[in-house]
Amino acid sequence: MVKAAVRYVCQSCGEVYAKWQGQCTSCNEWNSISQEAEVTGGHKSAVGARSPKTNVVTLSTLADETENAPRFTTGVAELDRTLGGGLVRGSATLIGGDPGIGKSTLLLQAAAKLSLSGKRVVYISGEEAVGQVRLRGQRMGLSDAPLALGAATNLNDILATIDTGPAPDVVIIDSIQTMFADEIDAAPGTVSQVRASAQALIRFAKARSTALFLVGHVTKDGQIAGPRVLEHMVDTVLYFEGERGHQFRILRGVKNRFGPTDEIGVFEMTGGGLNEVANPSALFLSEREADVPGTCVFAGLEGTRPLLVEIQALVSPTPAANPRRTVVGWDSGRLAMVLAVLDARAGLGFGNHDVYLNIAGGLKIGEPAADLAVAVALLSSLTDTAIPRATIAFGEIALSGEVHGVPQPGLRLKEAAKLGFEASLIPGGKSSGAPCTLTQNQIGHVTGLLDALGLSL
């Protein structure tokens, strides 16, 4: 006989407690612990599991030959790029992002293109009715796609539906937090339900060689809601980033068992859906005007793709004892470090100024290589002198004030030369292998920035 054991689970991190308490000692969240019933015994040991059968595990060595994972493209080039070249049969992909960022729109477009190419695609929505999904598809001009739509939240019903007939090539679940299994005595979205539903769906995908997409909600901190084990269970984790005030959307891979994890896909949100951006550098810099103080173009690198983006800084005097430091799109701690180095090593007075820093286009940068471009933008604003708009900069600033080299400088400069840039501020040292058409100004220490830029305090 099945016996229900009561336990208390943190809905933020998945930590289990024997009794209720107000704060989770694992993630420090308040009022996140709720009571759940755990099935401990009986003939059903897991949701969707069949009768146990003992098999001998085949062992091999690292020297054995391995076949490459079979892939097929989705028809959305930027999505394929982020996935590492396309979808792998039997893989599970989790896509997270803020509400309204475009997760469902992207997957609906990909599903329509896959179905038009002859693939059998099933789209299950747990948040919208079939009519709502159909209306969105009609607005985007996807009415001709032979896509199989369904609206359901019961896990067993969904498994029975997709297990009938030939196995689908792709299954999309939107979203995993709305799914629930009858065997689990807990509300949809709880740790137990999310874990059990994802496990059953992934088991089906592996057994039937079906590519599975799971849409995941995110918390206020931008992390995928539910147990952290959910990200460990899937093969690929993608985050959809962007600001609602900007039309650009970034699809970033943070885990990929079948490809690189540092690739990004760039999209532009329009009234007809998401448009792919083949040359994001040109798009991010398209609205640059004449030379303006406080701006500098950073030549970044996202995976194998060079990306040029404008960094904007505003330095304003303030009588306040604690000047403001406001950052959008960059690490605030990194900005504090750059300001401290400029003050201590170059004698610049940022201590009595408010500093505002923004990455144009809503992009988020995590590269330390942006240090030098940020320092140039800060100096330009502090001296109220514009930097020539045909100049780019990149380099990592150390606490000693030295400017260190960054990976693949030649690729960054090649992209800048292609877009018409003429000069560069790069770390001092060995040659970067840049095109001869681009003037290289090597900066070995932050004290040389003023002379290199022709600025004076």
Buried (B, 14 or more C-beta within 10 A) or exposed (E): EEEEEEBBBBBBBBBBBEEEEEEBEBEEBEEBBBBBBBBEEEEEEBBBEEEEEEEEEEEEEEEEEEEEBEBBBBBBEBBBBBBBBBBBBBBBBBBBBBEEBBBBBBBBBBBBBBBBBEBBBBBBBBBBEEEEBBEBBEEBEBEEBEBBBBBBBBBBEBBEBBBEEEBBBBBBBBBBBBBBBEBBBBEBBBBBBBBBBBBBBBBBBBEBEBBBBBBBBBEEEEBBBBBBBBBEBBBBBBBBBBBEEEBBBBBBBBBBBBBBBBBBBBBBBEEEBBBBBEBBBBBBBEEEEEBBBBBBBBBBBBBEBBBBBBBBBBBEEEEEEEBEBEBBBBBEEBBEBBBEBBEEBBEBEBEEBBBBBBBBBBBBBBBBBBBBBBBBBBBBBBBEBBBEBBBBBBBBBBEEBBBBBBEBBEBBBBBBBBBEBBBBBBBBEEEBEBEEEBEBBBBBBBBBBBEEBEBEE
